[in-house]
């Protein structure tokens, strides 16, 4: 004889499941929850889901005895979080393009309720604005730093966004100010100040791991006015750190450091809160021309000997000279353009996009370019814009060809990889550096600034790809 024992739900459990079922039905029927402007409502729904069902990852965390209800709750949570992620990415795109982050400003300004009319609510509690800023900044939280705190030091505690906004309003921070945060932690105060006001911001933080994370965020959002220094605030020389460069573009002799030429450059634009911050400078092979990429504007080309403007390259950003200097390739979210450097006429103008451009590497001799954006890096034909292959997924920090144009190097948020020009991947490595990478002019050496490495730089021999990322060259 055998006996089977089955669990019989108690009356309280049945009632609980019935209430949760009704709660889920109400959320699932509300299609407006997934509209972009319903962020607060989605965050409230997510909090309610956590309260009703407990955590979603541990085995014994659910208060619900019906596994089908629990699965419905997990599915709904995933959809709500995806809608939030889409909103955060949209705000990030606004910031990267160099304009005022209108969507972010709308949310921050709209959120101040009547109870904050005379000042922010006291205390260190957080609200949905903190969730929003966290989703936009996407700061990487390092492991607990190993630092012996002295009596004057306190543990890191993020400042609620409402207090940062009150600080900005109370001090009337403006674009021509310099904001300093002593003990900046992960850097979200200087980052938010610069995003909202356009002011230059400086964060000083003793923990190098926190500084590395803050720098990564500033770089990914193209927030050039923000700097972070790994230093004890008690020892920082603010007189030198706060020096503002008003000398324009200075061209110097690399051997002697002697100033050769100064090209005037103004940061002011017609758009409030937007500066003409220089993001990239590149000489042609002969050193006779200088290309300047600035915040969200067309690239400019100057004659080095005279300092005169040679060309304004419309619909062109983040461009690159060919190795022989005869061609310049650049683009934006709609165009990929090859320019003749002889008379700066267009050689080709191909469709590009739909995303904005973060990096371009060109090898016109083989009609190839790598176009990097916020979602991936694509290997394309310059003359047609036709995609050959994707050579990296996620935000593109770096792209380059080797000297003979047979290999492609790309570093996206998915990691560093090496491909051939057919799109075959040879190796991949996550965490090679913080995204700041350079290759020597002879194609032999690769240098990368290390994550959590402070001022350290690692150098690899590209003849040995196994040592770089575990692969072998063709």
N, C-alpha and C positions, 0 to 999 in steps of 0.2 A: 504494500500500500504506500502511496506517495502523497505527500501533502504540499500544496502550493500556497505560499503566503504572499499576498499582494498588498501594497500600501493603499490605504483608503484615505482620500483627502479629508481632513477635518473641515467642519463647517466654516471656520474662520478662513482657511485656505481657499475654499470655494468662493467665498465672498470677496476675498482679496483678488483672486483671478478674474472674477466678474468685473470688479472695479477697474482693474488694469486693462481688461479687454475694451471696456467702454472708453477709457482714457486713450488707448492706442487708436481706436476707431476715429475718435475726434481729431487726433493729429494727422492720421492718414487721409482723412477727408478734406483737410485744410490745404489746398494746393497753393494758397498765397504764402505759406511758410517758405517756399522755395524761391520767391521773388527776391531780387538783390536788396531791396530796401527793407527787408524783414529780418535784419540781423538780430536785433534785440529779441524778437519773438522766437527766432531759432535758438538763441542761447538759452532763453527761458525754457523752451521745450527740451533742450539737451539736459539742463539741470533737473527738470521734472522726470525725464527718463532715468537719469542716474538715481534719483530719489526713489522712484517706483520699482526699479529693477536691480538696484545696486550696481556694482562694477560689472563689466562685461567680459573680463578676462579670466578671473579666478573661478574655479569650479563651484565653490560654495557661496558665491557672492550674491546670487539672485534670490530675491524674495518671492519669486513667482514659481509655482510648481509645474506650470504648463510649459513644456519646452518649445511648443509652437509659438506661444505668446513671446517667449524670450527671444526666439529667432526673429520674429517680426520687429521687436524692439531694436535688435541689433541692426537689422536692415534699415530701419527708419533713421537710426542714429548715423549710419554711414552716409545716407543721402543728405541729411542736414549738415554734416561736417563737410561733405563735398561742395555744397552750396556756399558754405562759409569760405572754403579754400578758394573757390572761384572768385569771390568778392575780394579776398586778400590779394590774390594775384593781379586782379584788375587795378587795385590801388598801387601795388608795387610797379606795375607798368607805367602808371601816371608819373610816379616819382622818377623812374629811370629815364623817361623821355625828357625830363628836365623842366617840365612845367610845374605850376602849382598843383599839389596833390588835392584837387578839388573834391574828390570823393571822400578822402580822409578828413579834410577840413569840414565838409558837410556833416559827417558823422560826429566829429568832435564838438562842433558848435551846436548841433541839434540836441546833443545829449545833456546839456546843462539845464537841469530842471529848476523849478522855482525855489527849491530848497538850497540852491547854490547861488542865488542871486546876490548874496552878500559875502560869498566866499565858499570854498569847498567844504564838504563835510569833513569833520575832524577824524583823526585816526588813520590806520594803515590798511583799512579794508579796501578790497578791489571791486570794480564793477565791469560792465560789459565793454567799456572803453579800453580797459587793460587787455581784455581778450582780443579786441580789434587790433591794437598796436602790437601785441605779441604775434598775432597772425601775419601782420604786415612785415615786421622786422625779421621774424624767423631766426632769432638769435640762437646760436648753438651753445647749449649749457655745458661748460667743461666739467670734468669730474672735480670733486672737492679739492681745491688747491691745498698743497702741503705747505702752510705758512704758519709759523709761530707768531701769534698776535701779541703785540706789546700792550701795555695798559691803556694806551691812548687809542687803540684800534678797536673797531666794532665789526661784528659779522655783516656780510653783505645782505642788504634788504632792499629790493626794488622799490622805487618811489611810485605810488599810484599816479596814473595819468592825470586825474583831476587836480592833483597838487602841482604837476608840471604846467598844466594849462593856466592855473592860477598864478604861478610864478611868471609866466610869459606876459600875462595881462597886467600884473601888478608892477612889473619893471618896464613895461612898454618896450620889450625887446624888438629891435628892428634889424633890417638887412645890413646896416653899416655897423652893427655892434659885434663884439666878440664875447661869447659866453664860455665860461670855464667851470667845469665840474670837477671838484677835488674828491677823489675816491669814486670814480665814475662807474665801477663795477662792469656790467656787460654793456654799458654805454647807451642805454635807451633814452636817458635824459638828453645828452647832447644830440643824439640822432633825431629825436622828436623836435627839439628846439630848432634845429636847422631846417627840417622839413616844413615846419609851420611858418617860420619867420624868414628863412633865407640867410640868417646870421651865421657867421663863422663860429664853430664850436670846437672846444678843446677839452678832451677828457683825460685826466691824469689818474692812473690806477696802478697800484703796486703789484697786482697779480697779472703776470704776463699772459696767462691762459685767458683771462677775461679780456685783455687788450686784443689778443689775437682774434677772439670771437667778434668783438666790436668792429675791428678793422675789416673782417670778412663781410660783415653786414653792410658797412659803409661802402665797400667796394662793389658789392652785388647791386646796390641801389644807386650807384654812381653819385654818391653824396660827397663830392670833392671838398666842400667847405668844412667837413668834419675830420678832426684828427684825434688820434689817441696815442698817449705816451705811456710806456711802461716805467713808471717811476714813483717813488715815495713822495706823496704830496708835500710832506714836511721839508723835502730837500729840493723840490723843483725850482728852477730859476725862471720865474714867470716873465721876467723882462726880456729874455731871449725867446721863450716859447711863444710869446704873443706878438712878435714882430710881424708886421703885415707887409707883403711884397707889393709895392706900387711901381716897380721898375719896368713892367711890361715883359716882353720876351727877350732874354739876354743870351746872346750867342758868344761862347767863350772858346778860346784855344784849349784843347784838352790837355796838351802837354804842360802849358804854363799857367793855365787858369786866367789868362789875360782876356779882358772883355774886348770882343771884336766888333760887335754890333748890338744895338738895342732897338727892338721893334716895339713901338707903342701898342699897348693893349688895354682896353677898358673892360671892366667886368660888368658894367651897367648895360641893361637891356630895356626895351620898352615894356616888358612884362613884369609886373610887381612880383618880387620874391624869386626871380630867376636871374642867375648870373651867367656871364660868358666864361665859365670856368673851363680852363684848358684840361682836356682829358688825355691827349696824346700828341707827341711831337715826333716827326720822322724826317730824316734827311734822305735825299736820293743818294745813289751810290757814289757820285762824284762830290757830294757835299756842297753842291751849288744851289740847291733848292731845299726849302724847309716846308713841310706840310704840317698844318695845325688843325687838330680836331678839338672842337669845343662843345660845350653842353647843349646838345640838341640843335646845333646850327650846321650850315653847309661848311665843308672843309675849305680851308684857305691855303694857298701856296705863296710863299714869299721867296724873293731872290736874296740869297745870303749876303752877297757882296754889297748890295745897295739897301736892303731892308724893305724894298718896294713890294707891294702886293702884285703877284703875277697872275693869279687866277682865283676865281670863286667857283668851286665845284658844286653845282646845284644837285640836290637829291643825293649827296654823297657824304657819308660819315664813316669814320673808322677805316679809312682806306690805307693802301699799301703800294709802294713803288715796286716795280719789277726789279729783278737783280741787275739788269743792264740799264735801268733808269729810263727806258724809252716809253714805259706804260705805267699808268697809275690806275688801280682798281679799287672802287669803293661803292657804297650803296646805302640804302635805307630800307624802310619797310615795304617799299613798292618797286624800287629799282636796283639793279646791279649794273654798274656802268664802268666801262674801260675807257680811259682818257689817253690821248697821245700827249706826251710831255713836250713834244716839239712845238706845237701851237695850241695845246690844251683844247683840242677838238675831240668830240666823242668818236670812239672807234666802234663801240656797241652799247646798247641800252636794253637790257633784258629784264623781264618781270622778276620780282623778288617778293618775299613776304610769306605769310601775312604779318609776321612779328617784326618788331624793331631789331636793329642790328647791334650786337655787343662786340663782335670781333670779325675782322675779315683778314684772311691770309690768301695771297694770290700767287699763282705761277702761270702767267700768261703764255709762256713758251709752250705749255701743254693745254692751254685753254681751260685751266682749272682754277677754282677758288673754293675756299672753305668759308661759308657764311654762318657765323654763330649768332644765336639769339637766346631768348629766355627759356626756350623749351628744348632746343637741340642744336647740334652743329651739322651742317649739310655740305657735302662735297658736290659742287655743281660745275657745269660748263659755263664759262664766262659769256660766250657768244650767244647762248640761247637761254640760259637760266635753268636748263634741264638738270634735275637732280640725278647724281650718280649713286650716292649712298648717304645714309646718315652715319656720321662719325663721332657720335657722342650724344647722350641724352641729358637734358637739364640745362641750366644756365651756363653759357659758354664764357669762361674766363680767359682762355688762351687758345690760339690756333696757329699752326705754322707748317710749312713744307720743309723737307730736308733739302740739301744743296742742289741735288739733281732732279728734284721733283718726283721722286719715286715713292716717298713716304709722307704720310700726313700725321702730325702730332696735334692732339686736341685735349684740352682739360676742361671738362664740364663739371657740374655739380655731381655727376655720376662717377667722376674719377678721371684719371689720365689714361689715354689710350694711344696706340700706334696702329695705323692702317696703311695698306697700299692704295694706289689710286684706282683700283677696281672696287674698293670698299671692303676688302678682306681685312679683318682685324688680327693683328699679331700678338698684342698683349694689352693688359688692362691692370691698373692699380688704383685703388682708392686711397685717399689721404696722402698723395704724393707731396702736397704742399698746400698753402692757403689760397692758391689761385694766381699768385704773382710768379710768373715764369719767364725765362728768357733763354734763347738759344744763341750760341756764339756765331759770329759771321761765317766761320768756316764749317759750321754744322757739326762740330765735334762735341761740344759740351752743352749740357742742359743744366740750368741753375733754377732752384725753386726756394722760395721763402717758406720755412717750415711752419706748420700749424703748431701753436703753443711754443714756437721757437724763439720768441723775442726778436732779436736782431740777427739770429743765425740764418745762414743760407747753405743749402746742400747742393753739391755739384755732382753730376753723373756723366760718364763717358758714353755717348750715344752709339759708339761702335759696339757696345755691349748692352743690347737691349734687355738681356736677362737680368743684368744688375739694376736696370731702371724699373722694369715692370714685369719681369718674368717671361719675356718672349725672346724670339730670335729673328733677326733681320732676314729678308728674303735673299 
